[in-house]
C-alpha cells in the first residue's frame, strides 16, 4: 500500500467528500448544507487506510469548503468534531447556538 497523499473530491450527487488513494475510495465524510450551515454527520475510513491521514484529509477538505462558502459548521460526527477541536485555525467555523432567550 502506498503512503501517497489522498485526493479528496466533493461528490455532490452523494453529498459527501470522498478520499481516494491507490485508485480506490479510502474514505468519505457525509454532509448536508443549508444557506448558512454545513453539517457533517458521519465520516468513515476504510480499515485498510486507517492511520494514513485519510480522515484528516477529509476533515480539512470539508472545513476548507465550508470556509470558502461562508458556512458555519455543525459536526455531530465524533471524528470531525474532535478534529475541529484540535485545530484552532478552524475554531471560527464552529456553530454555536445563540443562548439568548427572546420573549
C-alpha atoms as one frame of an Amber mdcrd trajectory, in Angstrom:
protein
   0.000   0.000   0.000   1.278   3.438  -0.930   1.657   6.299   1.511   0.748
   8.887  -1.127  -1.369  11.840  -0.096  -5.023  11.079  -0.793  -7.050  13.010
  -3.320 -10.266  14.406  -1.831 -13.236  15.206  -4.072 -16.653  16.681  -3.356
 -19.156  14.134  -4.680 -22.134  16.499  -4.751 -24.506  13.830  -6.078 -23.849
  11.717  -2.962 -23.493  14.745  -0.613 -20.113  13.660   0.663 -16.412  14.272
   0.353 -14.550  11.194  -0.846 -10.874  10.433  -0.297  -9.172   8.358  -2.963
  -5.819   6.622  -2.605  -4.157   3.912  -4.654  -7.019   4.065  -7.157  -9.751
   3.232  -4.645 -12.079   5.080  -2.331 -10.333   5.141   1.041 -12.985   7.050
   2.984 -15.781   9.582   2.953 -17.399  12.340   5.004 -21.145  12.850   4.547
 -22.586  16.367   4.642 -25.738  18.407   4.442 -25.605  22.079   3.521 -28.047
  24.903   4.060 -27.638  28.555   3.175 -25.809  29.174   6.478 -24.634  25.815
   7.790 -22.615  22.729   6.841 -23.473  19.634   8.871 -21.077  16.665   8.979
 -22.948  13.683  10.497 -20.657  10.783   9.569 -17.099  10.056   8.467 -15.775
   6.644   7.564 -12.290   5.435   6.624 -11.698   2.006   5.136  -9.929  -0.297
   7.564  -7.082  -0.740   5.061  -6.392   3.015   5.204  -6.717   3.748   8.911
  -3.773   5.644  10.354  -2.731   7.068   6.982  -4.176  10.576   7.323  -7.313
   9.877   5.290  -9.665  11.175   7.987  -7.591  14.314   8.460  -7.586  14.957
   4.710 -11.372  14.602   4.663 -11.829  16.906   7.665  -9.533  19.567   6.221
 -11.243  19.469   2.808 -14.718  19.646   4.382 -13.826  22.546   6.668 -11.956
  24.436   3.946 -15.030  24.050   1.739 -17.298  25.389   4.499 -14.979  28.375
   4.959 -14.966  29.121   1.217 -18.772  29.025   1.204 -19.049  31.238   4.308
 -20.812  28.488   6.287 -20.739  27.665   9.991 -20.014  24.029  10.850 -22.078
  21.662  12.964 -20.264  18.354  13.430 -22.242  15.603  15.170 -19.653  13.211
  13.713 -17.218  12.454  16.553 -14.224  12.378  14.201 -14.897  15.757  12.549
 -15.869  17.291  15.895 -12.664  16.061  17.544 -10.520  17.151  14.601 -12.102
  20.599  14.699 -11.436  20.873  18.448  -7.725  20.022  17.925  -7.199  22.579
  15.138  -7.633  26.142  16.436  -7.256  27.581  12.939 -10.776  26.230  12.261
 -12.480  27.158  15.560 -14.092  30.217  13.976 -16.219  27.900  11.821 -17.879
  26.073  14.727 -21.609  26.627  15.017 -22.699  27.857  18.433 -26.359  28.164
  19.305 -27.413  31.602  20.417 -28.044  31.345  24.154 -30.305  34.388  24.330
 -33.961  33.763  25.049 -36.496  36.067  23.446 -39.954  36.706  24.813
